[in-house]
């Protein structure tokens, strides 16, 4: 028996559909380096979230620190919400709770929160690209 690939968007979509059909409220899968949580919410559809440790990125001068926003699951990377496509220029200030982009699997969009307050300085993936679990998407320069 082979291991299930929880970074595959098709697998996540199938799990979500199966949970919804079975009337199950959700599923949580933990593994070293990350956690996948699918919560089926009545009329609002399913929510998918994931957490992963995000170490500071190397390459900044002393006194500067940065953090990388990584893809919590595989899917198509969107910088803006497709329904409200208003371009966001970089660099820009963000708070830890700001939504900086989305990862989409089918009709499900997972919002990406900055997770840290600072300046969103670089886009590390192309908009519309298929990204995998843990792929770097944004770089945030942290205040010193």
C-alpha positions in Angstrom: 0.0 0.0 0.0 1.5 3.4 -1.0 1.3 6.5 1.1 -1.4 9.1 0.3 0.0 12.3 -1.2 -1.7 15.0 0.9 0.0 17.8 -1.2 -2.0 16.7 -4.3 -4.9 19.0 -5.1 -6.9 16.1 -6.5 -6.5 14.1 -3.3 -7.6 17.1 -1.2 -10.6 17.7 -3.4 -11.6 14.0 -3.2 -11.2 14.0 0.6 -13.3 17.2 0.9 -16.1 15.7 -1.3 -16.0 12.4 0.6 -16.2 14.2 4.0 -19.1 16.3 2.8 -21.0 13.3 1.3 -20.5 11.4 4.6 -21.7 14.2 6.7 -18.4 14.4 8.6 -17.5 17.8 10.1 -13.8 17.6 9.3 -10.4 15.9 9.2 -7.1 16.7 10.6 -3.8 15.1 9.6 -0.5 15.8 11.3 2.9 14.9 10.1 6.4 16.1 10.8 6.8 19.7 9.5 3.1 20.4 8.9 -0.6 19.8 9.5 -3.5 19.6 7.1 -7.0 20.4 8.4 -10.2 20.2 6.3 -13.3 21.6 8.1 -16.6 21.1 6.4 -18.8 24.1 7.2 -22.5 23.7 6.3 -23.7 26.2 3.7 -20.3 28.0 3.4 -18.6 24.9 1.9 -15.3 23.5 3.1 -12.3 25.3 4.6 -8.8 24.0 4.3 -6.0 25.2 6.5 -2.5 24.1 7.2 0.3 25.2 9.5 4.0 24.9 9.0 7.0 26.3 10.8 8.4 29.2 8.8 12.1 29.9 9.5 13.6 33.3 8.6 15.1 33.4 5.1 18.9 33.8 4.7 20.5 36.5 2.6 19.7 39.7 4.4 22.3 42.0 5.8 22.9 41.9 9.6 20.1 43.6 11.4 17.5 42.5 8.9 15.4 39.5 9.2 12.8 38.0 6.9 10.1 35.3 6.9 8.8 33.3 4.0 5.1 32.7 3.5 4.9 29.1 2.2 2.1 27.2 0.4 0.1 25.2 3.0 -1.0 22.8 0.3 -0.7 22.1 -3.4 -2.9 24.2 -5.7 -2.9 27.2 -8.0 -1.3 30.3 -6.5 -3.3 33.5 -6.7 -2.0 36.9 -5.6 -5.5 38.4 -5.5 -8.9 37.0 -5.0 -10.3 36.1 -8.5 -13.6 37.9 -7.8 -11.9 41.1 -6.6 -8.8 41.3 -8.8 -7.3 44.6 -7.5 -3.5 44.5 -8.1 -1.4 45.0 -4.9 1.9 46.6 -5.5 5.1 45.5 -3.7 6.6 46.4 -1.3 3.8 47.0 1.0 3.2 46.9 4.8 1.3 43.9 6.2 0.1 42.9 9.6 0.2 39.3 10.8 -3.5 38.8 10.1 -3.5 40.3 6.5 -4.4 38.0 3.7 -1.6 38.3 1.1 -2.8 35.7 -1.4 -4.6 32.4 -2.0 -4.0 28.8 -3.0 -6.9 27.3 -5.0 -8.0 23.7 -5.4 -10.9 23.5 -7.7 -13.6 25.9 -6.4 -11.9 26.1 -2.9 -9.6 29.0 -2.1 -7.4 28.9 0.9 -6.4 32.4 2.1 -2.8 32.9 2.9 -2.2 35.1 5.9 1.1 37.0 6.3 1.6 35.4 9.8 4.1 38.2 10.7 3.9 42.0 10.6 6.4 43.6 8.3 6.9 44.7 4.7 5.9 42.3 2.0 8.9 42.7 -0.3 9.0 39.9 -2.9 6.8 37.5 -4.8 8.6 34.1 -4.9 6.1 32.3 -7.2 4.4 33.3 -10.4 0.7 34.1 -10.1 -1.4 31.2 -11.5 1.5 28.7 -11.0 0.8 25.2 -9.6 2.6 25.2 -6.3 3.2 22.3 -3.9 3.1 22.0 -0.1 5.8 24.2 1.4 6.7 26.1 -1.7 7.8 29.6 -1.0 5.3 32.2 -2.1 6.2 35.6 -0.5 9.0 37.1 1.5 8.3 39.5 4.4 11.0 41.8 5.8 10.5 41.8 9.6 11.0 45.0 11.6 14.3 45.0 13.5 
